[in-house]
């Protein structure tokens, strides 16, 4: 598996355990970008020459790949610069129809990219923001949904998988509760897509956001999926070329979705690279890979139990979670821990992981996070456990 | 010696562990808080002043060993300093981290941060208390203008 990732193949001694921040890029994605940039590079939806036509076809084909990965229609796929841009797009375009008195429900487990846009919407429109709390095991306290969802709730914006605890949201329960009050649901899939293709029709949500760099594709590209019947009614977020029907001195008309939401030159080569990564992912045996990820996560959790003074944030169970494990060690700062780990060839992130409300709920300011992906194996976990023992000695 | 061990030499751990000047002055003549948005670390500095010179210094630091060592060192050296001296100390640390320039004789203790030079993301950790001190003193001088 490691050999398919050029950076990991070139750096045999590297134990990369920060895939929740950015996964390594797969060779297929890199090759596709290079092929496109050296064979089909031109702007899209603008030129009539053969090269421009090739670029158009590559870009629209990428839209198709993203749609297959999510089990949705291609015309419902909007390419953005990443999940953050996708969520901001929903906050602006869906938010444009909200007014004072309307309510949006978020959770305390959100990454800042699915929290701050709603705080900003509250400032712009005077909406009310309700916050679903998390339980000590890191799971969303879904039992509070009936109290928090009201007639005025227009949108529920939740993470599919926590970037800190790895807790997976019971999306069916959320969608069921939201529908009872007529609210729409936007799901932040940034951490989920790395662990396999998604069936959005089965999940039943209304919007879905993810980033290419978290699922073995290039940086600078992401996807917003929205139900066709919603996208066709929403106003654009950014203005510019490509998103208009006609422009004159008096105003402009909107292009059809999804182009309405893709102002300017889109991330063409990045979308092509992302499509190659997604196609590669769809060729894999995900039930087997998930079993392997769970076993590796169990090995990690078992090893962490043996480290004196270490506390895992959230659940200690390997099942029913993504292989993302955050922890604190009494008396040691995450930055110092990560610095010592780095000297042992281990790449981990320490800090607040852009989830300060969640960390506050879990009673910490910062933590160290190990996130496993399909290219990690036993040797990475063993190196981490060794590294943590070294860190505890070096820092005391 | 590994890079991690070199960075965490005994002097850093000793200064951090000593936690000189820990606390908060109340009342204080000047105060400032600096945050590291990368990790949420925070330094709160409170000062008492006489004619622009620091007569008492207190710090509350939530941070890594580098940050806490810097705050503790500053607590020992700050009394008697004015805004210009604080700026000079901060500049000395910035130049040590950015360019590897030796600190002036009065600030030789800053040399313990030299191994952090290779780790750009850690520069702010050591600089955070110095920036808090500068901000506190600049706040006073702005009020006096």
Interface residues (C-beta under 8 A of the other chain):
Chain A: X333 X334 X335 X336 X339 X340 X341 X342 X343 X344 X350 X351 X352 X356 X359 X365 X366 X390 X391 X394 X395 X396
Chain B: X2 X3 X4 X5 X7 X8 X13 X38 X39 X40 X41 X62 X63 X64 X65 X66 X119 X122 X125
